[in-house]
Amino acid sequence: MKTSILSFALLLCSLCLSAQTIQKTSGNPVFPGWYADPEGIIFNKRFYIYPTFSAPYNQQVFLDAFSSEDLITWKKHPAILDTAAIKWAKRAVWAPSIIEKDKKYYLFFGANDIQNDQEKGGIGVAVSDKPEGPFKDHLGKPLIDKFHNGAQPIDQFVFKDKDGQHYLFYGGWKHCNVAKLNQDFTGFIPFEDGTIFREITPENYVEGPFMFIRNGKYYFMWSEGGWTGPDYSVAYAIADSPFGPFKRVGKILQQDPKVARGAGHHSVIQIPGTEQYYIVYHRRPLTETDGNHRETCIDIMTFNDKGEINPVKITKEGVGPVTLK
């Protein structure tokens, strides 16, 4: 009997040690709930994700955020912005993009899913003293409320260039524009030719623009295909300027029939001072047929010797823990 108890105790000890040596991962999705179009970013040595609440348009009247110290455990910050704070927004609050400037946090978002220049809505800006909000309307009206160059005013991404200039990339309906933001994000500065909205649409572009700089090159990324379909995916181009020209290189994120469908509308997090890159994106579980049933996931993104992005392997495991220094 004593031998049996001792053997059992040794087995338990062995199992405990084994569990300690297994590295915990985030798992995908990284947090529960239907969320899409996630922007991942680092503020104050903490990871943040700002997604769209994925539901019918009339229920998309607020934005939640999530934060983490290690990419593993996520804290929910509910209703950091809602239509009560944005009087002109009534539905379809989409695809937040956020940036810190002068100790304030500016959240760009699309609202109302306008279909023409006569409808009220478009791209707005909200501001807060904290990354977790609450956010209030910065302008009291949309920043962009018209179609320019055929681009629906949705899916905005705010980008800070190497010289400190901020640009807004945006656009649905298969057109993408870039505009130069002014100092207080209340409007735009015209380009040298007098235009405000410059079209930079690459081949196969549909929506969801994103940009980052690596080794002096501008990596411009976007989503292709239909957002409710299995062909939803992410492609990219590389240029020497934030204005292109952007020649499509190819797809780097798409569905895996064994894991999930419709992987797209993403962002990228780089761990400062390292070559560790993560892609934050949404996808649809294999068990779901509702177009709004989308989950936020994170996987590793790598590059080859030519600086091209390797195809991303979407996983159920997600990523391992990361501590920011």
C-alpha positions in Angstrom: 0.0 0.0 0.0 2.8 2.4 1.0 4.5 1.6 -2.3 1.4 2.4 -4.3 0.9 5.7 -2.5 4.6 6.6 -3.1 4.3 5.6 -6.8 1.2 7.7 -7.2 2.9 10.7 -5.5 5.9 10.4 -7.8 3.6 10.2 -10.8 1.8 13.4 -9.7 5.1 15.2 -9.1 6.2 14.1 -12.6 3.0 15.4 -14.1 3.4 18.8 -12.3 7.0 19.1 -13.6 5.9 18.3 -17.1 3.1 20.9 -16.9 5.6 23.5 -15.8 7.9 22.8 -18.7 5.1 23.1 -21.3 5.0 26.7 -22.5 1.6 28.3 -22.2 0.2 29.8 -25.4 -2.5 32.4 -26.1 -4.8 30.0 -28.0 -6.9 31.3 -30.9 -9.2 33.2 -30.5 -7.2 35.2 -27.9 -10.3 36.4 -26.1 -14.0 35.2 -26.3 -16.7 36.9 -28.3 -17.4 37.8 -31.9 -14.9 40.5 -32.8 -13.3 41.5 -36.2 -11.0 44.0 -37.9 -8.6 44.1 -34.9 -5.8 46.7 -34.6 -3.0 45.5 -32.3 -0.7 48.1 -30.8 1.7 48.7 -27.9 1.1 51.5 -25.4 3.1 52.0 -22.1 4.7 48.5 -22.3 1.3 46.9 -22.7 -0.4 45.2 -25.7 -3.8 46.5 -26.8 -6.3 45.2 -29.4 -9.1 47.4 -30.7 -11.6 45.4 -32.7 -15.0 45.8 -34.3 -17.9 44.3 -32.3 -19.0 41.8 -34.9 -22.8 41.8 -35.1 -25.6 43.1 -37.3 -25.0 46.7 -38.3 -27.7 48.2 -36.0 -26.1 46.5 -33.0 -22.6 47.8 -33.8 -23.0 50.9 -31.7 -19.9 50.6 -29.4 -16.3 49.5 -29.4 -14.6 47.4 -26.8 -10.8 47.1 -26.3 -8.6 44.5 -24.8 -5.2 44.7 -23.1 -2.5 42.3 -22.0 1.0 42.3 -20.4 2.1 39.1 -22.2 -0.2 38.3 -25.2 -1.6 35.5 -23.2 -4.1 36.9 -20.6 -6.4 39.6 -21.9 -8.4 42.2 -19.9 -11.6 43.6 -21.5 -12.2 47.3 -21.5 -15.9 47.5 -22.4 -17.6 50.3 -24.4 -14.5 52.6 -24.7 -16.5 54.5 -27.3 -20.2 54.4 -28.2 -22.8 56.3 -30.2 -23.9 58.2 -27.1 -20.6 60.0 -27.3 -20.6 60.4 -31.1 -23.9 62.1 -31.8 -23.6 61.8 -35.6 -22.9 58.0 -35.5 -25.9 55.7 -35.2 -24.7 52.2 -36.4 -22.0 50.2 -38.1 -19.1 51.5 -36.0 -16.1 49.8 -37.6 -12.4 49.1 -37.7 -10.8 51.3 -35.0 -7.3 52.6 -35.6 -5.5 54.4 -32.7 -2.3 56.4 -32.2 -0.8 58.3 -29.3 0.3 61.9 -29.9 1.2 64.6 -27.3 0.1 62.3 -24.5 -3.4 61.9 -25.9 -4.9 58.9 -27.7 -6.7 59.4 -31.0 -9.1 56.7 -32.1 -10.2 56.8 -35.8 -13.3 54.8 -36.7 -15.9 54.4 -39.4 -19.6 54.8 -38.7 -23.0 54.4 -40.4 -21.8 52.5 -43.5 -22.8 55.3 -45.9 -23.6 54.4 -49.4 -23.4 57.9 -51.1 -22.5 61.5 -50.4 -26.0 62.4 -49.3 -26.0 60.1 -46.3 -24.6 61.2 -42.9 -21.5 59.4 -41.6 -18.1 58.3 -42.6 -14.8 58.4 -40.7 -14.6 60.0 -37.3 -12.0 60.8 -34.6 -12.3 60.4 -30.9 -9.9 61.3 -28.2 -9.0 60.2 -24.7 -6.3 60.7 -22.1 -5.9 56.9 -21.7 -5.7 54.1 -24.2 -8.6 52.3 -22.5 -10.8 55.4 -22.8 -13.4 56.5 -22.4 -13.2 58.4 -25.7 -15.1 61.5 -26.7 -15.8 63.0 -30.1 -12.8 65.1 -31.3 -14.6 67.0 -34.0 -18.4 66.8 -33.4 -18.7 65.7 -37.1 -17.0 63.2 -39.4 -13.4 63.8 -40.6 -14.3 62.3 -44.0 -18.0 62.2 -45.0 -17.8 61.9 -48.8 -16.6 59.4 -51.4 -13.3 60.5 -53.0 -11.8 58.6 -55.9 -14.5 56.0 -55.4 -13.4 55.0 -51.9 -16.1 54.4 -49.3 -15.0 56.3 -46.2 -14.4 53.2 -43.9 -11.4 51.1 -42.8 -9.1 53.9 -41.7 -5.5 53.3 -40.6 -3.5 56.2 -39.1 0.3 55.9 -39.9 3.2 57.9 -38.5 6.1 58.2 -41.0 9.8 58.4 -40.1 9.7 62.2 -40.3 6.8 62.4 -37.8 4.2 63.2 -40.4 0.9 61.4 -39.8 -1.1 60.0 -42.7 -4.6 58.4 -43.0 -4.9 55.4 -45.2 -8.5 54.3 -45.8 -11.1 53.0 -48.2 -13.7 50.4 -49.1 -15.3 49.5 -52.4 -12.0 48.4 -53.9 -10.4 51.9 -53.7 -7.7 53.1 -51.3 -6.7 56.7 -50.5 -4.0 58.4 -48.5 -4.3 61.9 -47.0 -1.9 64.0 -44.9 -3.3 64.8 -41.5 -2.7 68.2 -39.9 -1.1 68.6 -36.5 -4.2 68.3 -34.3 -6.0 65.7 -36.4 -8.9 68.1 -37.2 -8.4 68.0 -41.0 -5.8 67.5 -43.8 -2.9 69.3 -45.4 -3.1 69.3 -49.3 -0.3 67.6 -51.2 2.0 69.6 -53.5 -0.4 69.3 -56.4 -3.3 70.7 -54.3 -5.2 67.5 -53.9 -6.1 66.2 -50.5 -7.0 62.5 -51.2 -4.5 60.6 -53.3 -5.5 57.3 -54.6 -2.9 54.5 -54.2 -5.1 51.4 -54.9 -3.0 48.3 -55.6 -4.1 45.3 -57.6 -6.9 43.2 -56.0 -7.4 45.7 -53.1 -10.8 45.5 -51.4 -10.5 47.1 -47.9 -8.6 47.0 -44.6 -5.3 48.9 -45.4 -2.3 48.7 -43.0 1.3 49.9 -43.2 4.6 49.4 -41.4 8.2 50.2 -42.0 11.0 47.5 -42.0 14.6 48.1 -43.0 13.6 51.4 -44.6 10.9 49.8 -46.8 7.2 50.5 -46.6 5.1 47.4 -46.4 1.5 48.1 -47.5 -1.0 45.5 -46.7 -4.8 45.0 -47.4 -7.6 42.6 -47.5 -9.0 40.9 -50.6 -12.1 38.8 -51.4 -15.5 39.1 -49.8 -15.6 39.5 -46.0 -18.3 36.8 -45.5 -16.6 34.3 -47.9 -13.8 31.8 -47.6 -11.7 33.8 -50.1 -11.1 36.6 -47.6 -7.4 37.1 -47.2 -4.5 39.5 -46.8 -2.0 40.5 -49.5 0.8 43.1 -49.5 3.3 45.2 -51.5 6.6 46.8 -50.7 7.6 50.4 -51.7 10.2 53.0 -51.1 7.6 55.6 -50.2 4.3 55.6 -48.3 2.6 56.7 -51.5 3.9 53.7 -53.5 3.7 52.7 -56.3 2.5 49.5 -54.7 3.1 46.4 -56.8 1.3 43.4 -55.4 3.7 40.7 -54.1 1.0 38.1 -53.1 -1.1 36.7 -50.4 0.3 36.0 -46.9 -2.8 35.2 -44.9 -5.7 33.1 -45.9 -8.0 30.4 -44.6 -6.9 26.9 -43.7 -9.8 24.4 -44.3 -8.5 22.4 -41.3 -8.4 25.4 -38.9 -10.7 28.3 -39.9 -12.2 30.2 -42.8 -12.1 33.8 -44.0 -8.9 35.0 -42.4 -8.4 38.7 -43.0 -8.6 42.4 -42.0 -5.5 42.4 -39.9 -2.8 44.5 -38.2 0.8 43.9 -37.3 2.6 44.2 -34.0 6.4 44.4 -33.8 8.2 43.8 -30.5 10.4 47.0 -30.2 14.0 46.5 -31.1 13.5 42.9 -32.3 12.6 41.0 -35.4 9.5 39.5 -33.6 6.4 40.3 -35.6 2.9 39.1 -34.9 -0.2 39.4 -37.2 -3.5 40.1 -35.5 -6.5 39.2 -37.6 -10.0 37.8 -37.6 -11.3 34.5 -38.9 -14.5 32.5 -38.9 -14.7 29.1 -37.1 -15.4 26.1 -39.2 -18.6 25.5 -37.3 -20.1 28.9 -38.1 -22.1 30.0 -41.1 -23.2 33.5 -39.8 -21.0 36.1 -41.5 -20.7 38.1 -38.3 -19.3 35.2 -36.3 -15.7 36.2 -36.4 -13.0 35.8 -33.8 -9.8 37.7 -33.1 -6.6 35.7 -33.4 -2.8 36.2 -33.3 -0.1 34.2 -35.1 3.6 34.7 -35.8 4.7 36.6 -39.0 8.2 36.1 -40.5 10.3 37.2 -43.4 12.6 35.5 -45.9 16.1 36.7 -46.8 14.8 39.0 -49.5 12.6 40.8 -47.0 9.4 39.2 -48.3 6.7 38.1 -45.9 6.4 34.4 -45.5 2.9 32.9 -45.7 1.4 32.9 -42.3 0.4 29.6 -40.7 -2.9 30.1 -38.9 -3.0 28.0 -35.7 -5.3 27.0 -32.9 -2.4 27.4 -30.5 -1.7 31.1 -31.1 1.5 32.5 -29.7 3.7 32.1 -26.7 4.2 34.7 -23.9 6.0 38.0 -24.6 7.2 40.4 -22.0 7.8 44.0 -23.0 11.0 45.7 -21.6 
